[in-house]
Amino acid sequence: MTPFRIVMILLCVAGVILPMRYFLPWLSANDWDLGAMVDAWHVNDASSGLVWDLTVAAVTLTVWVVWDSIRTRRWWGLLAIPATYGVGVSLGLPLYLLLRGR
């Protein structure tokens, strides 16, 4: 296994653990209300800015994944899209780079 693959795997693990250690307890304490979570994301201008920054990054990653998957016919890369929207860009990007390097 190459050093690049090891680093991407470690980043995937970090990309799941770091956000989920905040999301899961918050969701559990708030009855898994996704609407309340979206409201909490926009509690001030700083957090709203981060939401929009990550939204643009997620859409950009999605366009790139779809474009590159069609161009190269490497369909495994499409798994990065649900990872991006289910967890975040912190998982989607390293996962795509890991899958793309196969």
C-alpha positions in Angstrom: 0.0 0.0 0.0 1.4 3.4 -1.0 1.9 6.2 1.5 -0.7 8.2 -0.5 -3.4 5.5 0.1 -2.5 5.3 3.8 -2.9 9.1 4.2 -6.2 9.1 2.3 -7.5 6.3 4.4 -6.5 8.1 7.6 -8.2 11.3 6.3 -11.4 9.3 5.5 -11.4 8.0 9.1 -10.8 11.5 10.5 -13.4 12.9 8.1 -16.0 10.6 9.7 -15.0 10.7 13.3 -14.4 14.4 13.7 -17.7 15.7 12.4 -19.8 12.8 13.8 -18.5 13.2 17.3 -20.4 16.5 17.3 -23.3 15.7 15.0 -24.5 12.5 16.6 -24.7 13.7 20.2 -26.4 16.9 19.0 -28.9 15.0 16.9 -29.6 12.5 19.8 -30.2 15.4 22.2 -32.6 17.1 19.7 -34.7 14.0 18.7 -32.9 13.6 15.4 -34.6 16.8 14.1 -32.6 17.7 10.9 -34.6 20.9 10.5 -33.4 22.1 13.9 -29.8 21.2 12.9 -30.1 23.4 9.8 -31.5 26.2 11.9 -28.5 25.8 14.3 -26.1 26.0 11.4 -27.4 29.6 10.7 -27.3 30.9 14.3 -24.9 33.6 13.3 -23.0 35.1 10.3 -19.8 33.1 11.0 -21.6 29.7 11.0 -23.7 30.7 8.0 -20.5 31.6 6.1 -19.1 28.2 6.9 -22.3 26.5 5.8 -22.2 28.3 2.4 -18.4 27.6 2.1 -19.0 23.8 2.6 -22.1 23.8 0.4 -20.1 25.3 -2.5 -17.3 22.8 -1.9 -19.7 19.9 -1.8 -21.4 20.9 -5.1 -18.0 21.5 -6.7 -16.8 18.1 -5.6 -20.1 16.5 -6.9 -19.7 18.1 -10.3 -16.0 17.0 -10.4 -16.9 13.4 -9.3 -19.7 13.1 -11.9 -17.6 14.6 -14.7 -14.5 12.6 -14.0 -16.5 9.3 -13.5 -18.2 9.7 -16.8 -14.9 10.7 -18.5 -12.9 7.8 -17.1 -15.7 5.3 -16.7 -14.6 4.6 -13.1 -18.0 4.3 -11.4 -16.7 3.5 -7.9 -15.9 7.2 -7.5 -19.6 8.0 -7.4 -19.6 6.5 -3.9 -18.1 9.8 -2.8 -21.3 11.7 -3.5 -23.5 10.1 -0.8 -20.4 10.2 1.5 -20.2 14.0 0.9 -23.8 14.7 1.6 -24.2 12.1 4.3 -21.1 13.0 6.3 -19.4 15.9 4.7 -16.6 17.1 2.3 -14.2 15.9 5.0 -15.1 12.3 4.0 -16.2 12.8 0.4 -13.0 14.3 -0.9 -10.4 11.9 0.5 -12.7 9.0 -0.3 -12.9 10.1 -4.0 -9.1 10.6 -4.2 -8.7 7.1 -2.7 -11.1 5.5 -5.1 -9.7 7.4 -8.0 -6.3 6.2 -7.3 -7.3 2.5 -7.6 
